[in-house]
Amino acid sequence: MSLPAPQPFFDAQAYLAWEAEQSTKHEYHDGEVFAMAGASDAHVTVAGNVYMALRNHLRGSPCSVFISDMKLRVEEDNAFFYPDVFVTCADSDRGQSHSKSAPVLVVEVLSPATSAYDRGAKFAAYRKLPTLREYALIDPERLSLDLFRRDGDSKRWVLHPIEAGGHVEWASVGLQVPLEALYEDVPITTGPQPHPAPDQA
């Protein structure tokens, strides 16, 4: 029997106990819970292609790749998220079976409902992870990837937009891959689009 939904602004431990009993996923951010909606065919396929590219590259290395069912904890922001794909190389994460907290790379596949959140509040939370080096946002409907890379050890992030014909260089894991490879089996369109930068405050 599922536990009832916790009241607004409940703590992280209550969320974890409740979430373990749910049939659908929910993200948690500073006391509030957000249900995860289903994804489109293109979204799921792009996420799978990203996962496979990273998994094949990192096989046999100390790094691990996780897809959307693994929680990522941002302790400083009192949050748990389900990124589409992320990579962690930290010894501290190997002993954690239900959540990780030290990623070097996070990838989110955009959807109309989450695009603004992924670029804004969620990225603001992810930037508080000291291990995070790169954050990628992929549009599943067109050949377009925005790669944000931390500038050294500073709080400054630099945007590297990648369009059709370009290569994605994930320096955090030493992988370079053609952008088109991440769209295998996905009908896509091309064309310039603006690349709004998230609030860096």
Summary of the structure (lengths in Angstrom):
residues: 201
radius of gyration: 16.6
end to end distance: 43.0
largest distance: 50.8
contacts: 557
relative contact order: 0.14
helix: 24%
strand: 31%
